[in-house]
C-alpha cells in the first residue's frame, strides 16, 4: 500500500509506470543506455511512443501495474482518501483484514492531519504523528516506511554528501521519528557537485542505515540515480568521483584562504543543500 500525502494518485502511478518501463527494457549495452535514458521519461511516456523497444517495455510495465492493482498487490491512495490519521488507520485496518503480509509506505507524513492535536506547535504535531505510526505498526503488525524532512546543511559543514552525511539528529522538528523507528535510512548524494551537474544524467546516491534494531548491520549501499525516469539502480561502487573539499571548477586557480571568510575558519565557501530525505522504517 502506497499512501501519498503530497503528489496525487495519477502522478504516483505515472512515476511507477516509468520505473517499470525503464526496468522492462531488455539488457542494454553502454551505447544503448543513452537511447533508453532519453526515451524512458515521465513526460515522454505520456505522449505517443514511436520507438518499438520502448513501446514493448511500456506495454509490459502497464500490464504489470494493472495486474498488481487488480489482484490487490498494489493500492495507491492520495490525500483525498487519507488526509487524517483516522482515515489512514481505517485504510490500513481494512487492507490487513483482506490481505496477509501488508507493507505500508506513507510519503510526506508531515502533511497528515492529527484530529486530536488541538494544542501545541509543529513539534507536538510531529510527536503525535510519530506515535501514531508506532501504534499502527504494533497493532496491525505491519512494516511502515515513511519519509521525513531533514535540516539543510549550513555554510560551516558544507553540502550534504559523503563529506557531510545527514544523521538522525538532522531530522527536522522532532527526534521522535528516529526514536520510534526500528530502522532509519539516510539517502544522500555521493558527490554534491556531481549530483547538481545538469550534464550528469545518472549521479551516484548513497543509502545508509544509521539505526538498525532488527539486526547488527549498519552500512552504506550505492545506487545510480537516473533522473529522467526517477529510477534507482544498485551498483557495487559509485561512478562519480570521490568528493573533496576543493570545489573549484576545472582550470580555476587556487584561491588564497582568508581567515573567517564566508563563515568558515579556513576561508572556503561551502554550499547549502536541502534535498536529502531520510526514511524511517518500522516493523
JOHUUR-V288791 format. One record per backbone hydrogen bond with DSSP energy under -1.0 kcal/mol. CO is the residue of the C=O (numbers start at 0). NH is the residue of the N-H. E is the energy in kcal/mol with one decimal. If there is no record, write none. Layout:
<<CO;NH;E> <CO;NH;E>>
This chain:
<<0;104;-2.5> <1;76;-2.9> <2;106;-2.8> <7;11;-1.9> <8;12;-2.6> <9;13;-2.1> <10;14;-2.0> <11;15;-2.3> <12;16;-2.5> <13;17;-2.2> <14;18;-2.2> <15;19;-2.4> <16;20;-2.3> <17;21;-2.5> <18;22;-2.1> <19;23;-1.8> <28;32;-1.2> <31;35;-2.3> <32;36;-2.8> <33;37;-1.5> <34;38;-1.6> <35;39;-3.0> <38;40;-1.6> <40;44;-2.3> <43;46;-1.3> <50;54;-2.5> <51;55;-2.3> <52;56;-2.1> <53;57;-2.7> <54;58;-2.1> <55;59;-2.2> <56;60;-2.5> <57;61;-2.6> <58;62;-2.2> <59;63;-2.2> <60;64;-2.5> <61;65;-2.4> <62;66;-2.3> <63;67;-2.3> <64;68;-2.1> <65;69;-2.7> <66;70;-2.1> <67;72;-1.5> <67;73;-1.7> <74;1;-2.6> <76;3;-3.1> <77;80;-1.4> <77;81;-1.9> <82;112;-2.1> <83;87;-2.1> <84;88;-2.3> <85;89;-2.2> <86;90;-2.2> <87;91;-2.4> <88;92;-2.8> <89;93;-2.3> <90;94;-2.1> <91;95;-2.4> <92;96;-1.6> <94;98;-2.5> <103;144;-2.9> <104;2;-3.4> <105;146;-1.2> <106;4;-2.0> <107;110;-2.0> <108;111;-2.2> <112;84;-1.9> <113;116;-1.5> <115;117;-1.4> <120;124;-2.0> <121;125;-2.4> <122;126;-2.0> <123;127;-2.0> <124;128;-2.0> <125;129;-2.6> <126;130;-2.4> <127;131;-2.1> <128;132;-2.1> <129;133;-1.9> <130;134;-2.2> <131;135;-2.7> <132;136;-2.6> <133;137;-2.2> <134;138;-2.8> <135;139;-2.3> <142;103;-2.2> <143;281;-2.1> <144;105;-3.0> <145;279;-2.1> <148;171;-1.9> <153;157;-1.8> <160;163;-1.0> <166;169;-2.6> <167;170;-1.6> <169;150;-2.7> <171;173;-2.2> <174;178;-2.1> <175;179;-2.6> <176;180;-1.5> <181;212;-3.1> <182;280;-3.4> <183;209;-2.2> <183;210;-1.2> <184;278;-2.7> <185;207;-2.8> <187;205;-3.1> <189;161;-1.4> <190;194;-2.3> <191;195;-2.1> <196;199;-1.9> <200;226;-1.9> <202;224;-3.0> <203;189;-2.3> <204;222;-2.2> <205;187;-2.1> <206;220;-2.0> <207;185;-2.7> <210;183;-2.0> <218;208;-2.7> <220;206;-2.6> <221;234;-2.2> <222;204;-3.1> <223;232;-2.6> <225;229;-1.4> <225;230;-1.5> <227;41;-1.4> <230;225;-2.9> <232;223;-3.0> <248;251;-2.3> <257;260;-2.2> <259;262;-1.4> <260;263;-2.1> <263;266;-1.5> <272;152;-1.6> <277;147;-1.9> <278;184;-3.5> <279;145;-2.0> <280;181;-1.3> <280;182;-2.3> <281;143;-1.8>>
